[in-house]
Amino acid sequence: MLPITKFFPASDVAILWRLGCRSFGESREQEASAKIAEFQALTGATDVRWHMVGQIPAQQGQTHCGMGGYGALAERPKVAAALDRGALQAIDDGLRTGPVNVFVQISLDGDTERGGVDVGDPAAVDAICAQVAQADGLRVWSG
């Protein structure tokens, strides 16, 4: 189970943490960065994993990796490339110790407006999976 805490305050996340939850999902980088800082100030916790869920704009890929994200979503080559650059930079800067775990989102109904690579385009699915698998800063994550 991964509680999605967007729109909820850091104090609510702290309650879930005190109840034993150690992973949380966010979908908005700016909100997440502020919430993570506030949460850490409230709890001093170092045993929490933050996952970016939903579509990540390419321009936020590098920022996500630097904020210590553990899970990210690659659905377009541009996003995968930004995540890879961000992960490698974060490793160089000492903000990460290894690659970012990445899910590859597949759209089973073909509606790519909601995100994901169209399952009806096997070449596109293979291409994004290969891009993530070959990236030094990324690791395909099965959850």
C-alpha positions in Angstrom: 0.0 0.0 0.0 1.3 3.4 -0.9 -0.7 6.3 0.6 -0.8 9.3 -1.8 -0.4 12.4 0.4 -0.7 15.2 -2.1 -2.9 18.0 -0.7 -2.5 16.6 2.9 -0.2 18.5 5.3 3.1 17.2 6.7 1.4 16.7 10.1 -1.0 14.1 8.6 2.0 12.3 7.0 3.7 12.3 10.4 0.6 10.6 11.9 0.8 7.9 9.2 4.6 7.5 9.9 3.9 7.1 13.7 1.4 4.4 12.7 4.2 2.5 10.8 3.9 3.7 7.2 7.3 4.3 5.7 6.5 5.1 2.0 4.4 7.9 0.6 3.4 9.1 -2.8 3.4 12.6 -4.1 2.6 14.0 -7.6 3.6 17.6 -7.4 7.3 18.3 -7.0 7.1 21.8 -5.4 4.5 20.6 -2.8 6.5 17.5 -2.2 9.8 19.3 -1.6 8.2 21.6 1.0 6.3 18.8 2.6 9.4 16.5 2.9 11.3 19.3 4.6 8.5 20.0 7.0 7.9 16.3 7.7 11.6 15.8 8.5 11.6 18.9 10.8 8.5 17.4 12.6 9.8 13.9 13.0 13.5 13.7 12.3 12.7 10.5 10.4 15.3 9.1 8.1 13.5 5.8 7.2 10.9 7.2 4.8 10.7 6.6 1.0 9.0 9.2 -1.1 7.7 8.2 -4.5 6.6 10.5 -7.3 3.4 9.2 -8.9 1.5 10.3 -11.9 3.0 12.1 -14.8 6.3 13.9 -14.2 7.0 16.8 -16.5 10.4 16.4 -18.1 11.6 19.7 -16.5 11.0 18.2 -13.1 12.8 14.9 -13.7 16.1 16.3 -12.5 14.6 18.0 -9.4 12.8 14.8 -8.4 16.1 12.8 -8.4 17.8 15.4 -6.3 15.1 15.4 -3.7 15.8 11.8 -2.9 12.9 10.2 -4.8 12.9 6.5 -4.7 10.3 5.8 -7.4 9.5 7.6 -10.6 7.5 7.1 -13.7 8.9 7.0 -17.2 6.4 7.1 -20.0 8.2 9.3 -22.6 11.8 9.3 -23.8 12.2 12.9 -22.8 11.1 12.2 -19.2 13.4 9.1 -19.0 16.3 11.1 -20.2 15.7 13.9 -17.7 15.4 11.4 -14.9 18.7 9.8 -15.9 20.5 13.1 -16.0 19.0 14.0 -12.7 19.9 10.7 -11.1 23.5 10.9 -12.3 23.8 14.6 -11.1 22.3 13.7 -7.7 24.8 10.8 -7.4 27.7 13.2 -8.3 26.4 15.7 -5.7 26.2 13.1 -3.0 22.4 13.3 -2.8 21.9 9.7 -3.9 23.9 6.5 -3.5 22.5 4.7 -6.6 20.1 4.7 -9.5 16.5 5.9 -9.3 13.9 3.0 -9.4 11.6 3.7 -12.4 8.3 2.2 -13.3 7.4 2.2 -17.0 3.7 3.1 -17.4 1.8 1.3 -20.0 -1.6 2.5 -21.2 -3.8 -0.6 -21.6 -6.7 1.3 -23.1 -4.6 3.3 -25.5 -5.6 6.6 -23.9 -2.1 8.2 -23.6 -3.6 11.5 -22.5 -3.8 10.0 -19.0 -0.3 8.8 -19.3 1.6 5.7 -20.4 2.9 4.2 -23.6 0.2 2.8 -25.8 0.2 -1.0 -25.4 -0.9 -1.1 -29.0 2.5 0.2 -30.1 4.9 -2.6 -29.0 7.9 -0.8 -30.6 7.3 2.3 -28.4 6.9 0.0 -25.3 10.2 -1.8 -26.2 12.0 1.5 -26.9 11.1 3.2 -23.5 11.9 0.0 -21.6 15.3 -0.3 -23.4 16.0 3.3 -22.7 15.4 2.9 -19.0 17.3 -0.4 -18.8 20.4 1.1 -20.6 20.4 4.3 -18.5 23.2 4.4 -15.9 21.1 6.5 -13.5 17.9 4.4 -13.7 16.8 0.9 -12.7 13.6 -0.7 -14.0 11.6 -1.3 -10.8 9.0 -4.0 -10.5 7.7 -2.7 -7.1 
